[in-house]
């Protein structure tokens, strides 16, 4: 009665993991303004949020609408935040739009804040420890030579 799946199982796989990874780049998920999520979200695709999330968000790319609310940690490769975030933010390429209100610490590699964007928390550049380790050691200079007089 339900043997439509049997034919599907006999077919070869539709592509390699690399091909599937490329397919994910073009995909995105949208949480509309009328959606409330109570729990954490982890997405391999890009995510557009216009609703309310009460939990952590982890995704490749995040776009947050101006009326959106996130109450939890945000982790992404790149993000464009325009709404309310109450929680820490850890994003490599971060854009804070003029309507954004962030309460929490922000860790970033590249940061753009539009005029009017609000951050109430600490800013920390990613790789701060690596940059200090890569800095050359101080050199002690001593005066050598003739007398002045």
The 8 nearest C-alpha neighbors of each residue, nearest first, counted from 0:
[[1, 2, 3, 4, 5, 6, 7, 8],
 [2, 0, 3, 4, 5, 6, 7, 8],
 [3, 1, 5, 4, 0, 6, 7, 8],
 [2, 4, 5, 1, 6, 7, 0, 8],
 [5, 3, 7, 2, 6, 8, 1, 9],
 [6, 4, 2, 8, 7, 3, 9, 1],
 [7, 5, 9, 4, 8, 3, 10, 2],
 [6, 8, 4, 5, 9, 10, 3, 11],
 [9, 7, 5, 6, 10, 4, 11, 12],
 [10, 8, 6, 7, 11, 5, 4, 12],
 [11, 9, 8, 7, 12, 6, 13, 5],
 [10, 12, 13, 9, 8, 14, 7, 6],
 [13, 11, 14, 10, 15, 8, 9, 7],
 [12, 14, 11, 15, 10, 19, 18, 16],
 [15, 13, 12, 18, 16, 19, 17, 11],
 [14, 16, 18, 17, 19, 13, 12, 20],
 [15, 17, 19, 18, 20, 14, 21, 13],
 [18, 16, 20, 15, 19, 21, 14, 22],
 [17, 19, 21, 15, 20, 16, 14, 22],
 [18, 20, 22, 16, 17, 21, 15, 23],
 [21, 19, 17, 23, 22, 18, 16, 24],
 [20, 22, 18, 24, 19, 23, 17, 25],
 [21, 23, 19, 20, 24, 25, 18, 26],
 [24, 22, 26, 20, 25, 21, 44, 19],
 [25, 23, 21, 22, 26, 44, 20, 45],
 [24, 26, 23, 22, 27, 21, 44, 45],
 [27, 25, 23, 24, 44, 45, 22, 28],
 [28, 26, 45, 44, 46, 29, 25, 47],
 [27, 29, 46, 47, 45, 30, 44, 26],
 [30, 28, 47, 48, 46, 31, 27, 49],
 [31, 29, 48, 49, 50, 34, 47, 32],
 [30, 32, 49, 50, 33, 34, 29, 48],
 [31, 33, 50, 49, 34, 30, 67, 51],
 [32, 34, 31, 50, 35, 49, 30, 51],
 [35, 33, 50, 31, 32, 30, 51, 36],
 [36, 34, 51, 52, 50, 37, 33, 53],
 [35, 37, 52, 38, 53, 51, 34, 54],
 [38, 36, 53, 52, 54, 35, 39, 51],
 [39, 37, 54, 53, 36, 40, 55, 52],
 [38, 40, 54, 55, 56, 41, 37, 53],
 [39, 41, 56, 55, 57, 42, 38, 54],
 [42, 40, 57, 58, 56, 39, 43, 55],
 [43, 41, 58, 44, 57, 40, 45, 59],
 [44, 42, 58, 59, 45, 41, 23, 57],
 [43, 45, 27, 42, 23, 26, 59, 46],
 [44, 46, 27, 60, 59, 61, 28, 26],
 [45, 47, 28, 61, 27, 29, 60, 62],
 [48, 46, 29, 62, 61, 63, 28, 30],
 [49, 47, 30, 63, 50, 29, 64, 62],
 [48, 50, 32, 67, 64, 31, 30, 63],
 [51, 49, 32, 67, 34, 31, 48, 30],
 [52, 50, 68, 35, 67, 69, 36, 34],
 [53, 51, 69, 36, 54, 35, 70, 37],
 [54, 52, 37, 70, 38, 36, 69, 71],
 [53, 55, 39, 38, 71, 52, 70, 37],
 [54, 56, 71, 72, 39, 73, 40, 57],
 [55, 57, 40, 73, 39, 41, 72, 74],
 [58, 56, 74, 41, 75, 73, 40, 42],
 [59, 57, 42, 75, 60, 41, 43, 45],
 [58, 60, 75, 76, 45, 43, 44, 77],
 [59, 61, 45, 77, 78, 58, 75, 76],
 [62, 60, 78, 46, 47, 45, 79, 63],
 [61, 63, 47, 79, 78, 80, 48, 46],
 [64, 62, 48, 80, 81, 47, 49, 82],
 [63, 65, 49, 67, 81, 66, 82, 48],
 [64, 66, 82, 81, 67, 98, 63, 99],
 [67, 65, 82, 64, 49, 68, 50, 83],
 [68, 66, 49, 82, 50, 64, 65, 51],
 [69, 67, 51, 83, 84, 82, 52, 50],
 [68, 70, 52, 84, 51, 71, 53, 83],
 [71, 69, 85, 53, 54, 84, 86, 52],
 [70, 72, 55, 86, 54, 69, 85, 53],
 [71, 73, 55, 87, 86, 88, 56, 74],
 [72, 74, 88, 56, 55, 57, 89, 87],
 [75, 73, 57, 89, 90, 88, 56, 58],
 [76, 74, 90, 58, 59, 77, 60, 57],
 [75, 77, 91, 59, 90, 60, 92, 78],
 [78, 76, 92, 60, 75, 91, 93, 90],
 [79, 77, 61, 93, 60, 62, 80, 94],
 [78, 80, 94, 62, 95, 93, 63, 61],
 [81, 79, 63, 95, 96, 82, 99, 62],
 [80, 82, 99, 65, 96, 98, 64, 63],
 [83, 81, 65, 99, 67, 66, 64, 80],
 [82, 84, 68, 100, 99, 101, 69, 67],
 [85, 83, 101, 69, 70, 68, 86, 102],
 [86, 84, 102, 70, 101, 103, 71, 69],
 [87, 85, 71, 103, 72, 84, 70, 102],
 [86, 88, 103, 104, 72, 105, 73, 89],
 [87, 89, 105, 73, 72, 106, 74, 104],
 [88, 90, 106, 74, 105, 107, 73, 75],
 [89, 91, 75, 107, 76, 74, 77, 92],
 [90, 92, 108, 107, 76, 77, 109, 93],
 [93, 91, 77, 109, 90, 108, 110, 76],
 [92, 94, 110, 78, 77, 90, 109, 79],
 [93, 95, 111, 79, 112, 110, 96, 78],
 [94, 96, 112, 80, 116, 113, 99, 111],
 [95, 97, 81, 113, 99, 98, 116, 80],
 [96, 98, 116, 115, 113, 114, 99, 95],
 [97, 99, 81, 96, 116, 65, 82, 100],
 [100, 98, 81, 82, 116, 96, 97, 83],
 [101, 99, 83, 117, 118, 82, 84, 116],
 [102, 100, 84, 118, 83, 85, 119, 117],
 [103, 101, 119, 85, 120, 118, 86, 84],
 [104, 102, 120, 87, 86, 85, 119, 101],
 [103, 105, 120, 121, 87, 122, 88, 106],
 [106, 104, 88, 122, 87, 89, 121, 123],
 [107, 105, 89, 123, 124, 122, 88, 125],
 [108, 106, 91, 90, 124, 125, 109, 89],
 [107, 109, 91, 125, 124, 92, 110, 90],
 [110, 108, 92, 107, 93, 91, 111, 124],
 [109, 111, 93, 94, 92, 107, 112, 108],
 [112, 110, 94, 95, 93, 113, 109, 96],
 [113, 111, 95, 94, 116, 96, 114, 110],
 [112, 114, 97, 96, 116, 95, 115, 111],
 [113, 115, 97, 116, 112, 96, 117, 95],
 [114, 116, 97, 113, 117, 98, 96, 99],
 [117, 115, 97, 99, 96, 113, 114, 98],
 [118, 116, 100, 99, 101, 115, 119, 97],
 [119, 117, 101, 120, 102, 100, 116, 103],
 [120, 118, 102, 101, 103, 117, 121, 104],
 [121, 119, 104, 103, 102, 118, 122, 105],
 [120, 122, 104, 105, 123, 103, 119, 118],
 [121, 123, 105, 106, 104, 120, 124, 107],
 [124, 122, 106, 105, 125, 121, 107, 127],
 [123, 125, 107, 108, 106, 127, 126, 122],
 [126, 124, 108, 107, 127, 106, 123, 91],
 [125, 127, 129, 128, 130, 124, 108, 131],
 [126, 128, 130, 129, 125, 124, 131, 123],
 [129, 127, 131, 126, 130, 132, 125, 133],
 [130, 128, 126, 132, 131, 127, 133, 134],
 [129, 131, 133, 127, 132, 128, 126, 134],
 [132, 130, 128, 134, 129, 133, 127, 135],
 [133, 131, 129, 130, 134, 128, 135, 127],
 [132, 134, 130, 131, 129, 135, 128, 136],
 [135, 133, 131, 132, 130, 136, 129, 137],
 [136, 134, 133, 137, 132, 131, 138, 130],
 [135, 137, 138, 134, 133, 132, 139, 131],
 [138, 136, 135, 139, 134, 140, 131, 133],
 [137, 139, 140, 136, 135, 141, 134, 142],
 [140, 138, 141, 137, 136, 142, 135, 143],
 [139, 141, 138, 142, 143, 137, 136, 144],
 [142, 140, 143, 139, 138, 144, 145, 137],
 [141, 143, 140, 144, 145, 139, 146, 147],
 [144, 142, 141, 145, 140, 146, 147, 139],
 [143, 145, 142, 146, 147, 141, 148, 140],
 [146, 144, 147, 143, 142, 148, 141, 140],
 [145, 147, 148, 144, 143, 142, 141, 140],
 [148, 146, 145, 144, 143, 142, 141, 140],
 [147, 146, 145, 144, 143, 142, 141, 140]]
